[in-house]
Amino acid sequence: MSQATQPAQKHYDVVIVGGAMMGSSTAWFLTNNPDFNGSVLVVERDPSYEFCSTSHTNSCMRQQFSSNLNVRISQFAADFVKNIRTHMGGDTRVPELSIHNFGYMYLADNEAFADVLRESVGVQHAAGAATQLMTPEQIKANYPFYNVDDIVLGSINTVDEGYWEGITVFDWWRRQARERGVEYIANEVVAMTRNPAGRRIDSVTLASGETVSCGQVVNASGPRADRTAQMAGIRLPVEPRKRFTWIFTAEQPLDRDLPLTIDPSGVHFRQDGKDAYMAGGHSDVDPAVEFDDFEMDHNLWQEHIWPVLATRVPQFEAIKVQREWAGHYAYNVFDHNAIMGPHTEVENFVFLNGFSGHGLQQSPAMGRGTAEFLTYGEYRSLDMSPFNYERIPNNNPFIEKAII
């Protein structure tokens, strides 16, 4: 489907800056809300989505978070994925999807982190998650390929945790949103104009020169969130952080699915299809990077990632890299959690930013919540207010301990 470059109208009720996973989720949920009847413009600078975080995702889902709200957000995502055709109005073109439930395996090599796992499991159980704690002996019995000599405790959940077809969901959100009247353009917002009182964004200016007036603006621009906010005179503690991914095969494949394993070193790895595996990580020095910096760090694989893999899973001593890439986290340096809701002074500037690596699995609930806020001025399905922007100037972080 071709995409226009110029807007068809001079005014839109909602202008969404960024058309990847978050922007398209919001657009779709607006069209799915019978109480919303406004016009929506989605401005996406790269309609190929080649360099956006959505395209570089590892597409995983978990319920193992340390806050009840984050657990419930992922539970809605799991329900949405497993019942996507129903959620999308029974459209028979929409494929039936499932979650590949190999689970997440958190490994603790000290009592302090083991206590964090124990505390988090209590939160998860209260929300209805099926997480289990495992002793090293239990881990070895269930997953004999692990080396657990240094491990004191593990945590795993194989219900609604694993891999899902995130890009398929994204494609159908975008497709249905456009069919329902949302206008997508291949363009870029380069400036915003406030009203004389400074309390609202009156209009946005596009790279092609048009000025579009707007009722509300949604910042869904991923790692570029701070740059977008600066157009409105706002600073946002979100920056691009580079994250690396490798797909590899093993000379001696494992005899069962490999959970998404979070090693104490910070390296994570999982099953990737029938005969391959995926590993991810980053360097100890983790600065903000330029938006177009996707260069691989080959020393990182050789000196850190591969040695960790071979130590934790001895069968991974003989492996071969098939593919590799670098992507960007939209990293919230304040508290590593989402930033949502309106600005404290510019009242029609709405945030959907800073997901720090768990945005894809949170996108159904986040898009729904943002659509509710745009329609009603409040959240109705889940109370997302702990994520609201106001916590940043108030210096009131919403801490999530389970960040990978």
N, C-alpha and C positions, 0 to 999 in steps of 0.2 A: 504494500500500500504506500503510494507516494505521500510525501509530507510537504505541506505548504511552508513557505518561508516568511510570509507576511500575514498579519492578523486580518480577519475578515471584518472586524468591528473596531470601533473607537473606544468602547467601554466594555469591561467584563466585571461580573460580580466577584469572581475569584481569579486571581492570576497566580499560578503555581510556577515558581522558578526552579526548574529541574524536573525532568520527566522520567527518571529512572524508577527504581522500586518504590520509594516513598512517595514521590510525586504522583505516580500512576495509581498507587493504592488509594491515595487521598481522592484523586479524580474519580476513580471507579466507585468508591464508597459514597461520594457525593451523588453520583447518578443513581445509586441504589437506595438512596434515602427518599422516601415519598414526600417528605416535608421540604426538600430542597428543589427549587425550580429555577435557580439562577444560571447564569452563563459562566463557563469555565474556560480559561486559556492556560495551556501548559506550554512553557517556553523551554526548549531543550537545545543546548548549544551543540550537542553531538548526537544527531539522530541515529548514528550507527551504534551508539552506546559502547564503542570499542574500549574506551579508557575509563568507563565509570566503575564504581565499586561493585555494582550489581553484576557486571560481566566478569569480575575477577573473584567472585565469591566462592567459597568452598561448599556452600548450600547445605548447611547442617542445621539441626534443630535439637534443642535440649530443654528439659525442665529443671535441670540442676542449677538453680540460682539461689542466692542467699536472701532475696526479698520475695515476699508473697506476691507482690504485684508483677514482678518479672516472671514468676512461675505461671501465673494466670494468663499473662500475655502470650506465652508460648503454648499454653493449653488451647487457647483460641486458635492460634496458628495451626496446631495439629488438627483440630476439628475442621478448620477451613480447608486444609489440604485434602483430608480424607473424604470430605463431602463437597468438593469444589463445584461439581455440576449442580448440586442443589443450591448452594450459595449463589451461584451465577444464574439463577432463574430457571434451572432445568434445561439449559441450552445443550442440545445433544451434540453439538460440535465440540464442546469442552471435554477433554479426556478425563477418564477416571484416574485419580492419582493415589499414591500411598506413600507411607514413610518407610524407608528401609531401616528397620529397627535393630541395628547392631549396637546401639547405645553409646553412651559416653562413659569412659573409665577414668575417673580422677585418681591419681596415685599420690599418697602422702609419704614422704620419707622422714618426717619429724612429727613429734606430738603436737606442736603448735598448729600445724596445718591439719593434722588429724582432728583436732578439736573444732576447727573451722568446718570440716566435712560433717562432723557429728551435729554441730549446730544447724548447718544448712539442711541436713536431712530432716530435722525436726520441722523446719519451715516448709519443706517440700511435701512431707507427709500430711501436714495440716491442710495443704492445698489439694491433696488427693493424688500426688505423684507416687510412683511405685519404686522410688529409689531404695537401693539396698547397700548397706555397708558390708565390706568383705575383709576378712583377715588375709594376710599374705598366703596362708595355707589354702583358704577358699579360692583366692584368685588363681593360684597355681593349679588347683584341681579343675577349675572351670576353663582356664586359659593357660594350658601348660607351656605355651611358647614364651611367656613372660619370664624374665629374670626379676625376681622379687626380693633378692637378698637384702636390699637396703630399704624395703617398703615396710611401713608400719600399719597402713590402712588403705583401703580402696573404697570408692563409691561408684555405683553403676546403676543405671536405669535403662531397661530395654523396652519400655513402653513409651511410644511417641518420642523416641530419641534416636537420631541418626541422620540419614541423608534424605533429601526431598528435592523434587524438581522445581526449584525456585524460579528458574528462567521461564518455565512453562506457565507458571502462575503469573509472572510479570507480563508475558506476551498476551495472555487473555485479559488481564486487567486493562492493558492499553487498548487492545482490540475492541472490547466491549465498551469502554469509555468513549472511544471515538464514534462507534456506531450509535451511541446514545446521545451524541451531540457535543462532547468535549472536543475543543479545538486544540490540536497539537501543532506547533510550528517549530521549524528548525531555525532558531535564531538565538540571540543572547541578550539578556537584560544587562545594560551597561550603566544605567543611572536610575535613581528614584527621586521623586520630588515630594517633599512634605507640604502639608497645608500651612498657611501663615502661622497658625498656632503651634505648629510642630508636632501635633498630636496624631496625625494620620498621614499615610502615604496617599497622595492624590493620584499619582501616575508613575508609570515606569517607562523608561526610554529603551528602545531596542537598538542593537548594533546596526540595523538597516535604516535607522533614523526615525521610525515611527514613535509617537508617544501614545501610550494606552492608559486611559484612566481606569481606576479599579476600586472595587469595594473593599476587598481584603487581599493581602499578599501572603503567600506561603513560601517560606524559605525551605526548599527541599533539595538543596544543591550539594549534598554530600560533603566531600572534603573541601569544597569551595564555600562552605557555609559562612565563614567569617568574611570573605570577600563580598558575598552578597549582602550580609548584614551591614557592612561598612557603607554601602550605597545609601542606607537609611540612617547613617550616622550612629550605628550601633557596633560594638565590638563583641565578639563571641569566642569563647575559649575552645574552639574546634580547629584542628589542623590536620593536614595529611601526614600519616605515618605509614611507612612502607612495610608491607608484609609479603613474605615469599612463600610460594607453593611449588612442590615437586610431585610429579606422578612417577612411580617406579614399579618395577617388577622384581620378584625375588627368585633366585636360582632354586631355592627350596620354598615353595609357597606354603603358607600356613594351612592347617587342616580344618579351620573354621573361620568364621568372619572375625575380623579385627575391629573391636570397638574403637570409637574415636578416643584415643588415649592421650590424656594430658599428663605428660611426664613432669616430674618435679623440676626439671631443667627449664620448663616452659615450651619445649618442643611438643607439638601434637601431631598425631598420625592416625590414619584410619583405613578401612577397606575402601576401595574405589572400583566398583564393579566386581566381576567374578575373579579376575586374575591379577589385579593391580592394586596399588596402595597409594595413598596420598599423605604427604608430610608438609607441615607448615611451621614457620617460625620467623624470628627476626633477630637482629644483632643486639648485643647488650647495649651498645650505643644506639639510641633510638630517637634521632632528631626529627623535627618537621622537615619535609622535603618539598621540592617544587612540584606543582600540579602535573607537570609532564615528565617527571622522573620515574621511569619504570625499569631502570637498568637492574639486571640481576647482580647479586653478590655471590660469585662462585666460590670464594674462599669460605663463606658462611656454610655452604653445604659440606665442603671438604673438612673443615676444621671443627664444626660444631654439630650440624644436623645429623650427618651420617654416623659419626661416633656415638651420638646419643641413641640412634635407632639400633645400631649393632649391639650396644650394651644392654638396652632394655629387651630387645628381641634378637637373640643370637642368630636366628635364621636370616636376619637382615644384614649379616656381614657381607654376603654376596648378593648385591642388588644392582639394577641398571636403571638409570633415570630415562624416562620416556619423553616427558615434557616438563617445562618449568615456566613460571611467570611471576611477576611482581605486581601487586595491587596496592591500593591505599585504604587504610582505615580512616573514617572520619572521626578522629580521636578527640574526645572531650577530656581535656587535660584537667578540668575542675573536679569531676567525680566519676568519669567513665560511664555515665548513664545518659540516656536520651534527654534532649532539651526540647520541650514542647510548649504549646500555648502562646499567648500574646506577650509582646514586650510590655514592660511596666509603664512606658511613656508613649510609645508609638503604638496605639491600641489596635490598629488593624494589620500589624506586622506579626505574623504567626510563625513560630519556629517548628521545624521537624528535622532535628539535627543531632549530631554528636553521638551516634550509636556505638562507636568504639568496637566494631566487629560483630555485634549481634543484631544488626539492623534487619537483615533479610528475614530471619525467623520472627522478628517482631513486627514486620511490615503489615500483616493483616490487622492486628489490633491497633497499631499506630495510625494507619490510614483511616480506620473506622472512627477512632477517637478524634482525630483532627477534623474529619467530616462532620462529626457531631458538634464539635466546638464551632465550626464555621456556620453550621445551620442553627444551633440553639444558643450559642454562647456558653455552653457547659458540656461536660462529658456525661453520657448517659449509660453506656454499657459497662464500662470499667472506669473508675475514678482515676484519671491520669494526672491529677493535679500535683502529685509528688514530683513529676517531671517538669513542671512549669518553670519558665525562664526566671521567675522572680526569686528562686532560690539562689541564683548566682550573685546578684547584687546584695542579697541578704546574707551571703556567705553561709548558706545552710545546705551542705552537700547531701545528696541522696546516695549513699554508698552501696555499691554492689561488689561483693567480694569475689564473685565467680567470673572474672574477666580472663579471657585467653589471649 
